[in-house]
Amino acid sequence: MSSYREGTALVISVATVSIYAAMVVGALTIGRRRPAIVTAGIVVLTALLVTAWPLIGLLAGFPLA
């Protein structure tokens, strides 16, 4: 059902916000000494965002209630 996509979208949204927050914290703390870590975070975030739309649209999902 299309209403089951809400659960999948919620999980992907939480994952996106978590990766973004970790990337910002990493950039502010160790980013100047190890820029490869920040670059890897940007690549992971980009990959997640590129695959999020097809995942939400194609996966069956699960109900939130």
C-alpha positions, -999 to 999 in steps of 0.1 A, spaced: 0 0 0 12 35 -7 5 45 30 32 20 40 58 41 23 56 65 52 76 41 74 103 37 48 105 75 42 108 80 80 137 56 83 155 71 53 149 106 67 163 97 101 193 81 85 199 112 63 197 136 93 220 114 113 246 112 86 244 149 80 248 157 118 277 133 121 293 149 90 289 185 104 303 174 138 332 157 120 339 187 99 339 210 129 361 188 151 385 168 130 378 180 95 408 202 92 432 175 102 415 147 82 396 161 52 392 126 38 366 118 65 345 148 56 348 139 19 337 103 27 307 117 46 297 139 17 299 109 -7 278 87 16 252 114 21 250 120 -17 246 83 -23 219 80 2 200 110 -12 203 97 -48 190 63 -38 163 75 -13 137 84 -39 137 51 -57 138 32 -24 107 50 -11 89 46 -44 97 9 -51 99 -8 -17 67 -21 -2 74 -4 32 58 -10 65 30 6 85 39 31 112 11 21 135 
